Amino acid sequence: MQPGGIDKPAIYPSLEDRVVFITGGGSGIGASLVEHFCAQKARVTFVDIAEAPSRALAAAIAAAGYPAPDFIPCDLRNIEDLRAAIAATKDKHGPIRALINNAGNDDRHATEDVTVAYWDERMAVNVRHQFFAAQAVRPQMRDAGGGSIVNFGSITWMVGDGDCPGYVTSKAAITGMTRALAREFGPERIRVNCMLPGWVLTERQVKLWLNAEGERQINDRQCLKDKLYPPDIARMVLFLAADDSRMCSSQNFIVDGGWV
């Protein structure tokens, strides 16, 4: 069993054959999202800039006997390519009923080192594509009778992390965007929620930033002392995409072991 896995995970019948579009699905939390939705027998398309690990993930899922996801290479800073991927998904599978805006980048940076170009790039990587993906799927969901959009934020803005101000700013903005879109899209039975993970121990996080001080922080700050892994996040997102959460909208859903 992979870290964060559980013995008897929930099955959501409403997700079977549901068309799901996931951004940043090639690694980390995104890869776990793709795996979990495929295990629910959803029709999954995911985009990512990293082609080799994404193709390997799709092949591994198919080899495990689950419905194979479709992978479309995409740099989410290019909104026209993102729109094309969303349109191609509809053409192949039908209307997208669940959009999972997962992609982002939390590279550390100091305020004095930030240029205008770097600031704009942080917004493009972390928040801009979420808005335009929601814009693109809206007519598909509306015509299909409704849908679910899950935007990925972060607890970093709630705790005031000081080592990546561009990232923290973009993640705070996602909560505001989520509430605005939920209000606007609600009459069309489109639910919009925000997923706020804590410190999730992806391979990238462990390699780049988890050290003895990080271990101490986890133990001191989390109410629950177990470590947080991608499947812990994916299971909450399954619920938000399924009909079981039909009256949940305009909310932050925090999965952080009790950090905040």
Helices and strands as residue ranges (DSSP letters): G 13-15, E 19-23, H 28-39, E 43-48, H 51-63, E 70-73, H 79-93, E 98-101, G 111-113, H 116-123, I 124-128, H 129-144, E 147-152, H 156-159, H 165-185, G 186-188, E 190-197, H 203-208, H 212-221, H 230-241, G 243-245, E 252-255
